[in-house]
Amino acid sequence: MPRHSSRIPVRKFEEFVGIVRRLRKECPWDREQTHATLRDMLIEEAYEVVETIDEHDAAGLRNELGDILLHIVMHATIAEERGTFTLREVFEGITSKLIRRHPHVFGTRIVRNASDVRKNWHELKMAEGRASVLEGIPKGLPALQRALNVQERASRVGFDWKERDDVWKKVVEELAELREVLQRRSFERKEEELGDFLFAIVNYSRFVGINPERALRRATTKFMERFHDVESALRRRGKAPGNSTLEEMDALWNRAKRRTMKKRRRIRGS
């Protein structure tokens, strides 16, 4: 069979589910796991999937998707053992939802573009009994991503700024309020105003078409790469950050920054 065959590997999936169920019976570690103990590991695996996507690592993505699949089957197996739901019900639930949420594919509704599809999707979710357009946004999302999701949901029902300049004015306003409270207010007020400022920054990011979560992730990665350069340069001098001056590290940082910028210009010019 060709490697990229579209045939559904039913036997392989049955074999995989059988292995997971056997591990639950025969492996002491797997037997001890619960929904709660697997929670953080599932989040970690999801981020590892994201990392392979960002790095365009197809082989890594294949492997990480397998890890996600393991968690799905493991959680379903634990639920089956407790009598709460079955793996079959997981499949039935998502199949029913996909058909229900895509009436333009499985029904008679007409859509013109992807924007219409998104609009229909959210209208159908509300019709299913949600009390708020903000319902269903996970509390465990990274804070920047959660703020972005909240703002996008509110925007879909018309609760949004009209002009980008007005959004920027709100950023400036929140920054001024933050600077004011940092002088003489309580910690709780400082935290509140910093949160308002970050929320305004996320809103402006949305207006200019930038995902703030990805932007901050890139900035953090850039910082780490440059700091590693500083550490490497210090090691060549027989030193470490802990016994170096700020001036020395700052000079090495600026050198690493210039090297990074030159490399970026070469890449753009090639």
Secondary structure by P-SEA (a helix, b strand, c coil): ccccccccaaaaaaaaaaaaaaaacccccccccccccaaaaaaaaaaaaaaaaaaccaaaaaaaaaaaaaaaaaaaaaaaaaccccaaaaaaaaaaaaaaaccccccccccccaaaaaaaaaaaaaaaccccccccccccccaaaaaaaaaaaaaaaccccccaaaaaaaaaaaaaaaaaaaacccaaaaaaaaaaaaaaaaaaaaaacccaaaaaaaaaaaaaaaaaaaaaaaaaaccccccccaaaaaaaaaaaaaaaaaaaaaaaac
